[in-house]
Amino acid sequence: MRRAMAGRQNLRSKLFWQVWREHQDYLYRLSLRWMSGNVADAEDAMNAAAVKAVGKFADSADEIRNARAWLARLLHNHCIDVHRANQRRNDQISEVKSMQDGDVSVFAAAPRSPEEELWNTQLARELDSAIRELPNPLRSAFTLRLVQGEDYPEIAAQLRISNENVRKRVQQARALLRQRLAGYRKEMNARTR
């Protein structure tokens, strides 16, 4: 029975690659259009879609009526996923940069009065304390990124985790720090007015 199932899977896999090759040029043109003319991204999308499609095709080959349309839809969905992931990554990078710039400005601005200087000193101590109290995985990623200024791929390699995991840890650390420092900022803004 297992041999028969393996034989059927193998036959469907061969059938898939025949269908893929038959529509490959059409799919490539679509991929190139959907990936904004970027040849490397279009090829990556094609490869990823082929890997997804081969498994799904084997499971649902009997139900597919129009293989070209089915493959185009799968490729289109993958391209949309890539664009969404890129947008999320760009949004996170912008947010990190804006927070980094914003937080640095609190300490970089020359104090106008002794009271402001005192508040800045207290805020710096509170920030230092809050960073030390972060859970170790979050503290490591946050310190490497925002204190030492390392890039995400470097941090990922150093911590032996994925780039996405580094971004998530930095984001979580920032949220915890924001929460902890919210009261100090409100109080400082109220007193310096």
N, C-alpha and C positions, 0 to 999 in steps of 0.2 A: 504494500500500500504506500509506504514512504517513497519507494522508487517511482511509483506512478505519479505521486504528487510532485516529486523533484523533477521528473521528466516533463510534466505539464508546466511547471514554473520555468524550466529552461526553455521550453518551446515558446512560452509567452515572452520571455526575455528576448529571444531572438526576433520574435515578431515585433516587439517594441522597437528594437534598434533598426529594423527595416523601415518601420513607419517614421521613426525619428529622422533617418537619413533622407527619406522621401520629402519631408517637409522642412528640413534643416535650413535651407536658404530663406524660405519664407519666414521662419521663426527668427532667424538672425536679423533680417530686416526689421521685424517688429521689435526685437530686443534693442537694436541700435536706436530706433525711434524712441522707445520708452525709456532708454537710459541716456537720453539727451545727446545722442551722437558720440558718446564716449565709447570707443572701441573696446578698451580693456574691461569696462563695466558691463558692456553688452556680452562679451565673451564669458565673463564670470557668471552673469545671470543665466546664460545658456547652459553652462556646465552645471550650475546648481539646480536649474529646472530639470535638466536631464536626469540628475541623480534622484530628485524627488519623483519625477514621472515614472521612472523604471519600476519603482516599488509599487506605486499606485496603479500603474497600468496592469501589472501582473494580477493585482487583486480585483480589478474591475474591467478587464478587457472585454468580457461578454456584454457589459452594459454600455460601452462606448459606441455611439452611432457615428459620430463624425470626429475622427482622430485628430484632424488638423485643428478644428475648433477647440477640442479638448486640450490639446497641447498649447495652443495660443492662450487659452484662459489660464492654464497653470503657469505659463511663463509671465503673463500679465500680473497675476497675483504675486508672484515672486518679485517682480520689478517694483510693485507698489510697496511690498514689505521692505525692500532695500531702501527705497526713498524715505519711508517712515523711520526706519532705523537711523539713516543719515540725518534726518531732521531732528530726531531726539538727541543724537550725539551733538549736533551743532548747537541746539538749545542748551544742553548741559554745559558745553564749553563756554558759551556766552554768559551763562549764569555764574559759572565759577570765576570767570574773568571779571565780571561786574562786582561780584562779592569781594574778590581779592582787591580790586581797585577801591571799592567803597570802604572796606575795613582798614586798608592801609591809610586812607585819607584821614581817618579819625586820629591816628597817631602821627601822621606826617604834618598835619596843620600845626602851625606855631600857636601855642596857647595865647589867648588874649589877656588872661588874668590868672592870678595865683590859684583861684578856685577851679578854673578850667584845667590848669596843669595838674591839680590834685585829682580831679575827676579822671583825666586821661591816665594818670599813674594807677589809680584804683581800677580802671577798666582794663589796663594792661595786665595787672595782677590777676584780676578775675578771669580774663581770657586765658592767661597762662595756666591758671588752676583748672579751668574748664577743659582745656586741651589735655592736661595730665589725667583728668578723671574720665576721659573718653575710654570706651572699651579698647583693648590693645589693637585688634585688627583695624578699627576705625582710626585710632590715633596714628598708627604707622602710615596708613595711606594718606591721611590728611596732612601730616607733618611733611612727608616727602613731597607732596604736591604743592601745598600752599605756603609752607615755611621754607623749604629748600628749593622749590620751583622746578622740580623734575617733571618730565613729560610722562603721560600715562603709560606708554609702552615700556619705558624704563622702570617705572614703579611696578608694573605687572611682572616684568622679568625678575626684578629684585625680590618681590614678595611671592613669586611663583603662583600667581593667580591670573585670571583673565583680565584683559583690558576693561571689559564691561564691569567686572567685579570691583576693580579699582575705582571706577567712576561711581559706582553705587556706594561704596564705602565712604568716599569723599563727600558725596551728597548727603548721606546719613549723618556724618560727622558735622557738616555745616548746619544741618537742621537742628541737631542737638545743641550746638553752640549758639545758634540764633535764639533758640528757646531760652537758654540759660542767661544770655546777655540782654534779652529784651527789656527787662526791668531796669537795668543799669542805663541803657540808652535813653529810655523814657525819662528817667530821673535826671540824667545829665542834660537832656534837651530842655526840660522844664526849668532847671536851675540856671542854665546859661542864657535864657531869654531875657 
